[in-house]
Structures are given as structure tokens and as C-alpha cells.
Amino acid sequence: MSEEKKLSVNGREVGFTNERNLLEVIRKAGIEIPTFCYHSELSIYGACRLCLVNVEGKGIMASCSTKPEEGMVIHTDTKEIRDMRKISVELLLANHNRECPTCVRSSNCALQDIARRLGVETIRFKQVEKKAEIDRSSPSLERDPNKCVLCGDCVRVCTEIQGIGAIDFVGRGANAKVAPAFDQSLNNVECVNCGQCAAVCPTGAITPKQDRGRAWEALYDPSKTVVVQVAPAVRVALGEYFGIEPGINIAGKLVSALKTMGFRHVYDTSFAADMTIFEEATEFIDRFTNGGTLPMFTSCCPAWVKYAEIYYPELIPNISTCRSPQAMFGSVAKKILPDMLGCKREDLVVVSIMPCTAKKYEAQLSKFSHNDQPDVDIVLTTVEVGRMINSLGVQINELEPEAFDMPMGFATGAGVIFGTSGGVMEAALRFAVEKIEDKVLEHVDFKAVRGMEALKEATLKVAGKEVKIAVVHGLANVKKLISDMRAGKCDYHFIEVMACPGGCISGAGQPIPVDSSIRKRRAQGLYNSDKGQQLQKSQDNHLVAKCYEKHLGGKPGSHEAHHSLHTAYQNRSQLFDAKIPVMRGTAEKRLPITVTICAKQENCPGQLLLGMISKYVKDQGYAELVDIDAAFSSRQGAGGTICVTIGDCIVERAEFTNAVNTEEQITNQKSFEKIKKAIDQGINDLSPVNV
């Protein structure tokens, strides 16, 4: 441990050791200096200039980017500093959409809070009259550039924590803004809908998509039977919205509130989490014992699944085919509840309360629907349901707890711990180890997979065999893990992935935590709930077993279970930031051909391949029958893999790892022969008379 040093803050002696800047030392002393762009888990940016302090002998400095030194004498509040902060906030407000009462972040907005603290009562600068268009394209997020203060938090979390970079700074000076590449909408770039940008945005420039209006409309419709499922992580975070300590399980009070709101029945997503374990652990056992594709990745996190579909489509066979608990619940609910509740399937509305914005994206995927009717109709975040409860004037602290409704309200502790990093893995191990060893599991706790570390690893001895497991959260950490696996640095059989730091407890739909310790308290709340359940292993959930007997073919892995509880994935690697036309045909019907060119990769083979394809098209006399585009992507993808789209067909190509890519190299790998055949076939299908 480093030796403690001393400095002075407002006349008080303060000790410091490993703090990386003055801001952290000052906050350690109990003084909360205002800031927009500083986030303890992100790199230091120093853009907002609100955290100014006066260091004797050095002058006014940004405390976030100044290292503490022995003997420093610091003043955090002088007239000059206060005036500078007020001017900065006034300028931000002049450039800000100030319709605060209608903003999702109203009453929980850093800009509001700082303006109030500094006593900003008038704005002496003219408000910007030109309004930018609001991006509502995403099913998960809404982006309002008119509220952005250019703090860069969203840019850094997307790049540093998630390793994606779907948004960045664009333009200079007065034209500077944050936007996706080429000014595209969020729905058209590689955004995985995790919403971590919204979780760090201090002003509501990026927020979770709001679906409360749709929920109220369904509840007020007498022809609809509205039921709701509640995810595990919601119960240990919703209380924070009402001033309750983080980690306190308020599931019973939430059930009571939801019944007051008009929901016919309130169910527990943990029931579906237990069902997920029935399927996913069975799938792992089959792969592990019968030589299936390993490592197997979990599939509960839709942001991770979309990330894999975009960046690592070659890993799709490694991802469990199980639907997420939300999707499983929706499928089973629409299958069995109409008869139970005496309503038509089309009149049953299934609402989800989730900690996650990616669940909104997942619910609208066509594969999770039947006859164009979604299995899950509406997804609300934790904060959204908190606002709904508030709007009714319900005092949640005064409500008597109620139980979830049966049969889909009974869950084991294994289903409850799904909400934290390591929880899915631990639940699966409680099932798989017992089944493989064919004896009752005496100790259900697998503490090696618990905790907030970015990567947790363990090797278990199961029936005389080694089972190597890993748990990882944060997509940038996933990227590193996959890279290490490819380099032969590590080897696993089973891997749990969650996109959000700490897992679902830190989903973008949760109340925004003021510090990372809140994650630990939420996680501990789930583990406490696990111990409070009558049963701790998913396989002991008799109501799930009964559901299999009556509706799902009798056992996990059956034909009916596979149809209702499993899914398939899509190669999304041909997702482009922009396209530029290279060749345009003149025929009425034309074959579209797209070649990816990576903007960040030197000696990109896509450029050479584009020329080879264009030459082949001309030599074969196809020029009038094709449209060729160069597609620019900021993704380097899986080690430089280039995909070529011909019509609706994605032609996979081998990875190029050499520093110099040549026509001979491409030809030797037979990639171009495959492309030529696909072009020939596409032309034949398009216009056989002309060929």
C-alpha cells in the first residue's frame, strides 16, 4: 500500500494515496465538486470545466485532470470560480432544450441539479433557435441532440466499456455534436441497444425509449387482459426510486402496486429463468458429454447476442440456442394463459418490467412473435414503472406485500440470481453438476463466479472431468476474452456473458447509481433473496416441471420445448456506416452487390476485392444487370474478415492476417471463386433470358 501524503482543502488537511486526481481527493474529503464529464470508470476528459479549483502557486485548474501532490493548498470555492461555473452553466442552458417538466430525466438531471446548487436563476445568453431532429429510430433509446452538453460520457462508455464506438464527436467549434458515424440514426449503426450511454448521460440527451403510454392504453382497454412479468434485478433496485436503500427486495410491494394499477396477474420472470436453466444446462451437458460445439456461451443478454451477430458471426454456433427468460416467458404465456384466463390470444397483453433497454429491442424481433403478434407486447424499464406508480399517487412504502400469481410466480433462488454477473453461470452449475454426477448437490454455492471483477474463471472437477468456466461482463472485456481464446491463451467449456457492468443490476433501465458500490448492494440483495427462497436449484421447481409435462413435451430438449423455448441467430456483420455507389446498371431489375471496406484497417483486402469483382462483372457482360456499392464500416470485425453481399446472400470470406493482401492470396484461398459462383447464380435468378 502506498504511503499516505497530505494536502490542504479549504483549510483542512486531507490525506491521499492512490487517488488519480484532485477531484477524487476532494470528494474523499466530503466536498462534492460539480462536474459533467467526469466518471470514475471512464478515462479523464476534462471538457466541462466545472470542477475548477484554485491551487495556490499554480492558479485555477481542472481538478479532474490534475494529479494531487504533497503539500498542495487548494480552494474549491472562490468568487472567481463560482462566477466561472455559473457562466458555464448559463451557456449550457442557452444551448439546451429547457422543456424540463416533459423530460424523462426531470428531477434526476445533473444540469438541473448543478444550476440549482449554483443559484442560476436567470440566463443572460440568447437561446439557440435552430433545433436538431430527435432520433427516435431505435426501439430501445431516444437521442435528443438539443439536450447534449458535449460532456463525452456516452462516447467514452460506448468505446471504453463496450468496445463499440457507435457514437462519437462530429464537427468542430459551434458545429460540434455527438452522433453516430455519417450522421446515421442509432437504429442503422452497430448500436447493440445496451443503453449504457443513457446510463451515464447527465442531461437526458440519450434516454431509454418510453413505452408507459402504450402500457396505460392497454390497461385502460376493457377488451384486453393485461399481465406482467417482473425481472429479478428490478426488485432490488426499484426501491431506490422511492428513497429505499439499494439492494432491498421490494418484490411484494411491487406486486401490490401493479395490482393497484390494473394488471390482471403479476408473474415472476425468475420462473422463466428456472425454465431457461432446464434448457440451457441440458444443452451444455449434451455438448460437453457428446462432443458438441464448445465453448458454449450463454444467450440471456440480447445486447451480447446482437454484439456477437455483428462482430463475431462465426461464434453463432457457440451461443446457446435458448431464448432469454423474457422471451421464454412471453412464448409460454401466450401459449397457456389464454385458456387459463378465459381470453383470446390476441386479447392477451404481456408486459415485461426489465432493468434493460436491450429487452425492448429483443421483444420487437419478428422471430419472437406468432402470426405477427409479439410474444411480449410491451417492455417497461424499472424507472418507467416507478414513474407509473408515482403518477397514481401510490405510496409504495405503505403497501402491504402481495405474492406473485401462480403458476408462473414460483421460482427458486437460482432463477432470482440471474440478475447479477455470475448468476446465470451459478444457476446452470447447480443444475449441470447435479445431473452429470447423478447425485444430489450438497453445496449449491459456487462463489468463484461471484463478484464485480471483469473476468472470473474457475475449473471444476465434475464426475472426474474438468469443466473450465468463465464469467465476463462489459463488451470490451468480451472482446479481449475472445482475442485471448483465439491466441490460445485460455480455453473454456462454458462462458457467461453480460453486456452491462455487473450484469442486469446495472442495466440502463435501472435507477442511475451514484457510485459503483450500489451494484454490489444490489447483487447482495439478490443473493440474500436466493437464501430466502424455499428452494435454490432450478430443477427443484415443480411448477416448471409441471409446465413441461402439460405443455412442453414432457422434458427439456423435447421437440415442443425446442419450438417454444429456443431460437436461431442472424449474421449481422454486413451492417454498414455508409455506402458509396461504384457501378450502376441500367436494367429494370438489378443484382445488388456490396463489398465491405474497413475504414480503420490498413491494406484492407476489401478494396482489392472490389476491383476484382468490378472487373469480373464487366468481363462477363453483367454491367447492366448489377449495382455495386462500397460499404464503409468502422468495425474491424473478427480479425479483418470481409463480407460480400450478393443479393440477399452474405458470402463469407476467410480472414486476412498478412500485412499485404494480394490478388494471388485471395485467389489461393478460393474466396473469389465462391464469389463468382454467387454472382453467376444471382444473375441467372434475376434475368435468365439475358445470360
C-alpha positions in Angstrom: 0.0 0.0 0.0 1.3 3.5 -0.9 2.4 5.8 1.8 -0.2 8.4 2.7 0.5 12.0 1.8 -1.1 15.2 2.8 -2.6 18.3 1.2 -4.9 21.1 2.2 -8.5 21.5 1.0 -10.3 24.7 2.2 -8.0 24.9 5.2 -8.5 21.2 6.2 -5.7 18.6 6.0 -6.6 15.7 3.7 -4.7 12.5 3.2 -4.3 10.8 -0.2 -2.6 7.7 -1.5 -3.6 6.3 -4.9 -6.3 8.8 -6.0 -5.7 9.6 -9.6 -6.7 13.3 -9.5 -7.5 16.2 -7.2 -11.3 15.6 -7.7 -11.2 12.2 -6.1 -9.2 13.6 -3.1 -11.6 16.5 -2.7 -14.6 14.2 -2.8 -12.9 11.9 -0.3 -12.9 15.0 2.0 -16.7 15.2 1.7 -16.9 18.0 -0.8 -18.9 17.3 -4.0 -17.5 19.5 -6.7 -19.9 19.8 -9.7 -18.9 18.0 -13.0 -20.5 16.7 -16.1 -17.7 14.9 -18.0 -16.1 13.1 -15.1 -17.0 9.4 -14.5 -14.9 7.3 -12.2 -14.9 4.3 -14.5 -14.1 6.2 -17.7 -11.0 8.0 -18.9 -10.4 11.6 -17.9 -11.7 14.0 -20.5 -11.7 17.5 -18.8 -14.2 19.2 -21.1 -16.9 20.7 -19.0 -14.6 22.9 -16.8 -17.0 22.9 -13.9 -14.6 21.1 -11.5 -12.3 24.1 -11.3 -10.2 24.7 -8.2 -7.6 27.2 -7.2 -4.3 25.7 -6.4 -2.1 28.2 -4.6 1.0 29.0 -6.6 -0.5 27.4 -9.8 -3.8 29.2 -10.3 -7.2 27.9 -11.4 -7.1 24.3 -12.7 -9.4 21.5 -13.6 -9.4 19.1 -10.6 -10.3 16.1 -12.7 -7.1 16.3 -14.8 -4.7 17.5 -12.1 -2.7 15.0 -10.1 -2.5 15.5 -6.3 0.8 16.5 -4.9 2.2 16.6 -1.3 1.6 20.0 0.3 -0.8 21.4 -2.2 -3.1 24.2 -0.9 -6.5 24.0 -2.6 -9.6 26.2 -2.6 -12.7 24.7 -4.1 -14.9 27.8 -3.9 -13.9 31.4 -4.6 -15.9 34.2 -6.1 -14.0 33.8 -9.3 -14.6 30.1 -9.5 -18.3 30.4 -8.7 -18.7 33.1 -11.4 -16.9 30.9 -13.9 -19.1 27.9 -13.1 -22.3 29.9 -13.3 -21.3 31.3 -16.7 -20.5 27.8 -17.9 -23.9 26.5 -16.8 -25.7 29.6 -18.3 -24.0 28.9 -21.6 -25.0 25.3 -21.5 -28.6 26.2 -20.7 -28.7 28.7 -23.6 -27.8 25.8 -25.9 -30.1 23.3 -24.2 -33.7 22.3 -24.7 -35.2 23.6 -21.5 -38.6 21.8 -21.6 -37.7 20.2 -18.3 -41.1 19.2 -17.0 -41.6 16.9 -20.0 -38.0 15.4 -19.9 -37.6 11.8 -18.7 -34.6 12.9 -16.6 -36.5 15.8 -14.9 -35.7 15.8 -11.1 -32.8 13.4 -11.8 -30.8 15.7 -14.1 -27.2 16.8 -13.4 -27.7 20.1 -15.3 -30.8 20.9 -13.2 -29.1 20.0 -10.0 -25.9 22.0 -10.7 -27.9 25.0 -11.9 -29.9 24.9 -8.6 -26.8 24.5 -6.5 -25.0 27.4 -8.1 -28.1 29.6 -7.9 -28.5 30.1 -11.6 -31.9 31.9 -11.7 -31.5 33.9 -15.0 -29.8 33.1 -18.3 -28.2 36.1 -19.8 -27.5 34.5 -23.2 -29.8 34.1 -26.1 -31.1 30.6 -26.6 -30.3 28.7 -29.7 -33.3 28.8 -32.0 -32.3 26.1 -34.5 -33.5 22.7 -33.3 -31.8 19.4 -34.3 -34.0 16.5 -35.2 -34.7 14.0 -32.4 -33.6 10.4 -33.2 -36.4 8.0 -32.3 -35.4 5.2 -34.7 -34.1 2.8 -32.0 -36.6 0.5 -30.2 -34.5 1.0 -27.1 -33.2 4.5 -26.9 -34.1 8.1 -27.8 -31.4 10.6 -28.7 -32.1 14.4 -28.4 -29.1 16.4 -29.6 -30.8 19.6 -28.3 -30.1 18.4 -24.7 -26.5 17.4 -25.3 -23.7 19.3 -23.4 -20.8 17.6 -25.2 -19.5 16.0 -22.0 -18.5 12.9 -24.0 -19.6 10.4 -21.3 -21.7 8.5 -23.8 -18.9 8.4 -26.3 -16.4 7.1 -23.8 -18.7 4.4 -22.3 -19.5 3.1 -25.7 -15.9 2.9 -26.7 -14.1 2.1 -23.4 -16.6 -0.1 -21.6 -18.4 -1.7 -24.5 -15.6 -1.5 -27.1 -18.1 -0.5 -29.9 -17.9 3.2 -30.7 -21.4 3.5 -32.2 -21.4 7.3 -31.4 -18.6 9.8 -31.4 -17.9 13.5 -31.7 -18.7 15.0 -35.1 -17.8 18.5 -36.4 -15.8 21.4 -34.9 -16.4 24.5 -32.9 -20.0 25.6 -32.9 -20.9 22.7 -35.2 -19.6 20.1 -32.8 -22.0 17.4 -31.8 -22.3 13.8 -30.7 -23.7 11.5 -33.3 -23.4 8.0 -35.0 -21.0 7.7 -37.9 -22.0 9.6 -41.0 -24.9 11.1 -39.0 -26.9 7.9 -39.3 -29.7 7.1 -36.9 -28.9 4.8 -34.0 -31.0 2.0 -35.5 -28.8 1.9 -38.6 -25.4 1.6 -36.9 -23.8 -1.0 -34.7 -25.5 0.0 -31.5 -26.4 -3.1 -29.5 -29.1 -1.4 -27.5 -27.4 -1.9 -24.2 -28.2 1.7 -23.2 -25.1 2.3 -21.2 -24.8 5.7 -23.0 -28.1 6.6 -21.4 -27.0 5.4 -18.0 -24.1 7.9 -18.0 -25.7 10.8 -19.8 -26.1 13.6 -17.2 -28.7 15.6 -19.0 -31.2 13.3 -20.8 -29.7 13.7 -24.3 -29.9 9.9 -24.5 -32.6 8.2 -22.6 -34.4 4.8 -22.7 -37.4 4.7 -25.0 -40.6 5.4 -23.1 -43.4 2.9 -23.5 -45.5 3.9 -20.5 -48.2 5.4 -22.7 -48.7 2.1 -24.5 -49.0 0.3 -21.2 -51.6 2.7 -19.8 -53.5 2.3 -23.1 -53.6 -1.4 -22.7 -54.6 -1.2 -19.0 -57.5 1.2 -19.8 -58.8 -1.1 -22.6 -61.6 -3.3 -21.2 -61.2 -5.8 -24.1 -57.7 -6.6 -23.1 -56.4 -8.9 -20.4 -53.1 -7.4 -19.3 -50.5 -9.5 -17.3 -47.0 -8.5 -16.3 -43.7 -10.3 -15.6 -41.0 -8.8 -13.3 -37.3 -9.5 -13.8 -35.1 -10.4 -10.9 -32.9 -7.3 -10.9 -35.9 -5.0 -10.7 -36.8 -6.0 -7.2 -33.5 -4.9 -5.6 -33.3 -1.5 -7.5 -36.8 -0.1 -7.8 -36.8 0.9 -4.1 -34.1 3.5 -4.8 -36.6 5.4 -6.9 -38.7 5.8 -3.8 -35.8 6.5 -1.4 -35.3 2.9 -0.2 -31.8 1.6 0.3 -30.2 -0.2 -2.6 -30.5 -4.0 -2.5 -33.7 -4.1 -0.5 -36.1 -6.6 -2.1 -39.4 -4.9 -2.6 -41.0 -7.6 -4.9 -44.0 -8.0 -2.6 -44.8 -4.3 -2.5 -44.3 -4.0 -6.3 -46.8 -6.8 -6.9 -49.3 -4.9 -4.7 -48.6 -1.7 -6.7 -49.0 -3.4 -10.0 -52.3 -4.9 -9.0 -53.5 -1.4 -7.9 -52.5 -0.2 -11.4 -54.8 -2.7 -13.0 -52.6 -5.7 -14.1 -54.8 -8.8 -14.0 -51.9 -11.1 -12.9 -48.3 -10.4 -11.8 -45.8 -13.1 -12.6 -42.1 -13.6 -11.9 -39.5 -13.7 -14.7 -37.5 -15.9 -12.3 -39.9 -18.7 -13.1 -38.8 -18.4 -16.8 -35.2 -18.1 -15.6 -35.6 -21.5 -13.9 -37.0 -22.8 -17.2 -34.0 -21.3 -19.0 -31.7 -23.4 -16.8 -33.7 -26.5 -17.6 -33.0 -25.9 -21.3 -29.6 -24.2 -21.2 -27.9 -26.5 -18.7 -29.3 -29.5 -20.6 -27.9 -28.1 -23.8 -24.5 -27.7 -22.1 -24.5 -31.2 -20.7 -25.2 -32.5 -24.2 -22.5 -30.5 -25.8 -20.0 -31.3 -23.0 -20.6 -35.1 -22.9 -21.3 -35.7 -26.6 -18.6 -33.6 -28.3 -20.7 -30.7 -29.3 -19.6 -27.2 -30.2 -17.6 -25.7 -27.3 -17.2 -23.3 -25.6 -20.9 -22.6 -25.1 -21.9 -19.0 -24.5 -25.0 -18.0 -22.6 -27.8 -16.3 -24.5 -29.8 -14.5 -21.9 -28.4 -11.0 -22.7 -29.8 -9.6 -26.0 -27.1 -6.9 -26.2 -24.4 -9.6 -26.1 -26.2 -11.7 -28.7 -26.5 -8.7 -31.1 -22.9 -7.9 -30.5 -21.9 -11.4 -31.4 -24.1 -11.3 -34.5 -22.4 -8.1 -35.7 -18.8 -8.7 -34.7 -18.3 -12.4 -34.3 -20.9 -14.2 -36.5 -18.5 -17.2 -36.7 -19.3 -17.7 -33.0 -23.0 -18.1 -33.6 -22.8 -21.9 -33.3 -21.2 -21.5 -29.9 -24.1 -19.5 -28.5 -26.8 -21.4 -26.6 -29.9 -21.6 -28.7 -32.1 -20.9 -25.6 -34.2 -17.8 -25.7 -33.8 -15.3 -22.8 -36.1 -15.7 -19.8 -38.1 -12.7 -21.0 -38.7 -14.4 -24.4 -39.3 -17.8 -22.9 -41.9 -16.3 -20.6 -43.7 -14.5 -23.5 -43.8 -17.7 -25.5 -45.2 -19.8 -22.7 -47.6 -17.1 -21.5 -49.2 -16.7 -24.9 -49.4 -20.5 -25.2 -51.1 -21.3 -21.9 -52.6 -18.2 -20.4 -55.5 -17.6 -22.9 -57.2 -20.8 -21.8 -56.3 -20.3 -18.1 -57.7 -16.7 -18.1 -60.5 -17.2 -20.5 -59.4 -14.8 -23.2 -58.3 -14.9 -26.8 -54.6 -14.9 -27.6 -54.9 -11.6 -29.5 -56.6 -10.0 -26.4 -53.8 -11.1 -24.0 -51.2 -8.3 -23.5 -47.9 -9.4 -21.9 -45.9 -6.6 -20.3 -42.4 -7.0 -19.1 -40.7 -4.9 -16.4 -37.0 -5.1 -17.1 -33.7 -3.5 -15.9 -32.5 -3.5 -19.5 -33.1 -1.4 -22.6 -32.0 -4.1 -25.0 -35.0 -6.1 -23.9 -37.1 -3.6 -25.8 -35.1 -4.4 -28.9 -35.4 -8.1 -28.3 -39.2 -8.0 -27.8 -39.8 -6.5 -31.2 -37.8 -9.1 -33.2 -40.0 -10.9 -35.6 -38.7 -14.3 -34.5 -40.3 -13.7 -31.1 -43.8 -13.4 -32.5 -46.6 -15.7 -33.7 -48.9 -14.7 -36.6 -47.4 -11.2 -36.4 -48.4 -10.9 -32.7 -45.4 -10.4 -30.4 -44.9 -12.8 -27.5 -44.0 -9.8 -25.3 -46.1 -6.8 -26.3 -44.6 -4.0 -24.1 -41.3 -3.7 -22.2 -41.0 -1.2 -19.4 -37.8 -0.3 -17.6 -37.5 -0.2 -13.8 -37.6 3.6 -13.8 -40.6 3.6 -16.2 -42.7 1.5 -13.8 -41.5 3.8 -10.9 -42.9 6.8 -12.8 -46.2 4.9 -13.4 -46.6 4.1 -9.7 -45.8 7.8 -8.8 -48.4 9.0 -11.3 -51.1 7.1 -9.4 -50.1 8.7 -6.1 -49.4 5.2 -4.7 -47.2 5.3 -1.6 -45.2 2.1 -2.2 -43.7 2.2 1.3 -47.1 1.9 2.8 -48.4 -1.0 0.7 -48.9 -4.5 2.1 -46.8 -7.0 0.2 -48.5 -9.5 -2.1 -47.3 -12.7 -3.6 -46.7 -13.3 -7.3 -49.5 -15.2 -9.1 -49.2 -18.9 -9.8 -48.1 -20.9 -11.7 -45.6 -18.6 -13.2 -44.9 -16.8 -10.0 -43.0 -19.6 -8.2 -39.2 -19.5 -8.6 -36.1 -21.0 -6.9 -33.1 -19.0 -5.8 -31.3 -20.0 -8.9 -33.8 -18.1 -11.0 -33.5 -15.0 -8.8 -29.7 -14.6 -9.0 -29.9 -14.4 -12.8 -29.9 -10.6 -12.3 -26.2 -10.3 -11.4 -22.9 -11.2 -13.2 -22.2 -14.8 -12.5 -25.8 -15.6 -11.5 -26.7 -17.4 -14.8 -23.5 -19.5 -14.5 -24.1 -20.4 -10.9 -27.7 -21.4 -11.6 -26.6 -23.5 -14.5 -23.8 -25.2 -12.4 -26.3 -26.0 -9.7 -28.3 -28.0 -12.4 -25.5 -29.4 -14.5 -23.2 -30.6 -11.8 -26.0 -32.5 -10.1 -27.2 -34.1 -13.3 -23.7 -35.1 -14.6 -22.7 -36.6 -11.2 -26.2 -38.1 -10.8 -26.4 -37.3 -7.1 -27.9 -34.6 -5.0 -25.8 -31.5 -4.9 -24.9 -30.8 -1.2 -23.4 -27.3 -1.6 -25.2 -25.1 -4.0 -23.0 -22.0 -3.7 -20.4 -21.5 -6.4 -18.7 -18.4 -5.1 -15.9 -18.4 -7.6 -18.2 -16.9 -10.2 -19.5 -14.1 -7.9 -18.2 -10.6 -7.6 -17.7 -7.5 -9.7 -14.4 -8.5 -11.4 -14.5 -8.0 -15.2 -13.4 -11.7 -15.7 -14.0 -14.6 -13.3 -12.5 -18.0 -14.1 -12.8 -21.4 -12.4 -12.1 -25.0 -13.1 -14.4 -27.6 -11.6 -14.0 -31.3 -11.2 -17.3 -32.9 -12.2 -17.6 -36.7 -12.4 -13.8 -37.0 -12.8 -13.7 -34.4 -15.7 -12.5 -30.8 -15.7 -15.1 -28.2 -16.5 -13.5 -24.8 -17.3 -15.8 -21.8 -17.0 -15.6 -18.1 -17.3 -17.9 -15.2 -16.4 -17.4 -11.8 -18.2 -19.3 -8.5 -18.2 -18.8 -5.4 -20.3 -18.4 -6.0 -24.0 -14.9 -4.6 -24.3 -13.9 -7.3 -21.8 -15.7 -9.9 -24.0 -13.7 -8.7 -27.0 -10.4 -9.2 -25.1 -11.6 -12.6 -23.9 -12.3 -13.8 -27.4 -9.0 -12.4 -28.6 -7.2 -14.4 -25.9 -9.1 -17.5 -26.8 -8.0 -17.2 -30.4 -4.4 -16.6 -29.4 -4.5 -19.8 -27.3 -4.1 -18.0 -24.0 -7.2 -19.5 -22.5 -9.6 -22.4 -23.0 -13.1 -22.8 -21.6 -16.2 -25.1 -21.9 -18.9 -22.7 -20.7 -18.9 -18.8 -20.7 -21.4 -16.4 -19.3 -21.6 -13.0 -20.9 -23.5 -9.9 -19.8 -23.1 -6.6 -21.6 -23.7 -4.3 -18.7 -21.0 -3.9 -16.0 -22.1 -6.1 -13.1 -24.9 -7.6 -15.1 -28.6 -6.8 -15.2 -28.4 -5.0 -11.9 -26.7 -2.2 -13.8 -29.0 -2.2 -16.8 -29.7 1.1 -18.4 -33.4 0.9 -17.3 -32.4 0.9 -13.6 -32.2 4.0 -11.3 -28.9 5.5 -12.1 -26.4 4.6 -9.4 -24.3 7.4 -7.8 -21.3 5.1 -7.3 -20.2 1.5 -8.1 -20.9 0.3 -4.5 -24.6 0.3 -5.3 -24.0 -2.5 -7.8 -22.5 -4.6 -5.0 -25.5 -3.9 -2.8 -28.0 -4.8 -5.5 -26.1 -8.0 -6.2 -26.0 -8.9 -2.5 -29.7 -8.2 -2.3 -30.2 -11.0 -5.0 -28.0 -13.4 -3.1 -30.0 -12.7 0.1 -33.2 -13.4 -1.8 -31.7 -16.6 -3.1 -31.2 -17.8 0.5 -34.7 -16.6 1.4 -36.3 -18.9 -1.3 -37.6 -22.3 -0.3 -35.5 -23.9 -3.0 -32.2 -23.0 -4.5 -31.9 -25.2 -7.6 -33.9 -24.7 -10.8 -34.5 -28.5 -11.2 -36.5 -28.4 -7.9 -39.1 -26.0 -9.3 -42.0 -28.4 -9.5 -44.2 -25.9 -11.3 -41.7 -25.6 -14.1 -41.6 -29.4 -14.3 -45.4 -29.5 -14.4 -45.4 -26.9 -17.2 -43.2 -29.3 -19.2 -45.5 -32.2 -18.6 -48.6 -30.4 -19.8 -47.3 -28.0 -22.5 -43.7 -28.6 -23.5 -43.3 -32.2 -24.5 -42.6 -33.6 -21.0 -38.9 -32.8 -20.7 -36.2 -30.3 -21.6 -34.9 -30.6 -25.1 -38.1 -32.1 -26.5 -39.4 -31.1 -29.9 -42.1 -28.9 -28.4 -39.7 -27.3 -25.9 -37.3 -26.6 -28.7 -40.0 -25.0 -30.8 -41.3 -22.8 -27.9 -38.1 -22.1 -25.9 -35.2 -21.9 -28.4 -34.3 -19.6 -31.3 -31.8 -19.0 -34.1 -29.4 -16.1 -34.7 -28.6 -13.9 -37.6 -25.3 -12.9 -39.2 -25.4 -9.1 -38.9 -21.8 -8.5 -39.9 -23.0 -6.6 -43.0 -24.1 -3.6 -41.0 -22.7 -0.5 -42.6 -22.0 3.1 -41.6 -22.4 4.3 -45.2 -22.4 3.1 -48.8 -20.9 4.7 -51.9 -22.0 3.6 -55.4 -19.3 2.2 -57.5 -21.2 0.8 -60.5 -24.8 1.3 -61.5 -26.6 -0.9 -64.1 -29.4 0.3 -66.4 -31.7 -2.8 -66.4 -35.0 -2.6 -64.6 -34.1 -5.4 -62.3 -30.5 -5.4 -61.0 -28.5 -7.6 -58.7 -27.1 -5.6 -55.7 -23.5 -6.4 -54.7 -21.9 -4.8 -51.7 -18.2 -5.1 -50.6 -17.1 -4.0 -47.1 -14.2 -1.7 -46.8 -12.9 -1.2 -43.3 -12.1 2.5 -42.7 -9.7 1.6 -39.8 -7.7 -1.3 -41.3 -4.6 -0.7 -43.3 -4.2 -2.6 -46.6 -7.9 -3.6 -46.4 -8.5 -6.6 -48.8 -11.9 -5.3 -49.5 -10.5 -2.6 -51.7 -8.7 -5.1 -53.9 -11.7 -7.4 -53.9 -13.9 -4.6 -55.0 -11.7 -4.1 -58.1 -11.7 -7.8 -58.8 -15.5 -8.0 -58.7 -16.0 -5.0 -60.8 -13.6 -6.4 -63.5 -15.3 -9.8 -63.4 -18.8 -8.2 -63.8 -17.6 -6.2 -66.9 -15.8 -9.2 -68.4 -18.9 -11.4 -68.1 -21.1 -8.7 -69.6 -23.1 -8.2 -66.4 -22.5 -4.5 -66.1 -26.1 -3.5 -67.0 -27.5 -6.0 -64.5 -25.7 -5.1 -61.3 -25.4 -2.3 -58.7 -22.1 -2.4 -56.9 -21.6 -0.5 -53.7 -18.5 0.0 -51.5 -19.7 -0.2 -47.9 -17.7 1.6 -45.2 -17.6 0.3 -41.7 -15.8 1.4 -38.6 -15.7 -2.1 -37.4 -12.6 -4.2 -37.9 -14.9 -7.2 -37.2 -13.4 -10.6 -36.5 -9.7 -10.1 -37.2 -10.3 -8.4 -40.6 -13.0 -10.6 -42.1 -14.6 -9.1 -45.2 -18.1 -10.0 -46.1 -19.6 -9.6 -49.6 -23.3 -9.4 -50.0 -24.7 -10.6 -53.3 -28.5 -10.1 -53.4 -29.8 -11.4 -50.1 -26.8 -13.8 -49.7 -23.9 -13.0 -47.5 -20.8 -14.6 -48.9 -18.4 -15.4 -46.1 -14.7 -14.9 -46.6 -11.5 -16.1 -44.9 -9.7 -13.8 -42.5 -6.7 -11.9 -43.9 -3.9 -11.6 -41.4 -0.9 -10.8 -43.6 0.3 -7.2 -43.7 -0.1 -7.2 -47.5 -3.1 -8.6 -49.3 -2.7 -9.7 -52.9 -4.9 -10.9 -55.7 -2.9 -14.2 -55.6 -3.7 -14.5 -51.8 -7.4 -14.0 -52.4 -7.5 -16.5 -55.3 -5.5 -19.1 -53.4 -8.0 -19.0 -50.6 -10.7 -19.8 -53.1 -12.7 -16.9 -51.8 -13.1 -15.3 -55.2 -14.3 -18.5 -56.8 -17.1 -18.6 -54.3 -18.0 -15.0 -55.0 -18.0 -15.6 -58.8 -20.4 -18.5 -58.5 -22.7 -16.5 -56.3 -22.7 -13.6 -58.9 -23.4 -16.1 -61.7 -26.3 -17.6 -59.7 -27.7 -14.2 -58.8 -27.7 -13.1 -62.4 -29.4 -16.3 -63.5 -32.1 -15.9 -60.9 -32.5 -12.3 -61.8 -32.8 -12.5 -65.6 -32.1 -15.9 -67.2 -33.0 -14.6 -70.7 -30.2 -12.1 -70.7 -27.4 -14.5 -69.7 
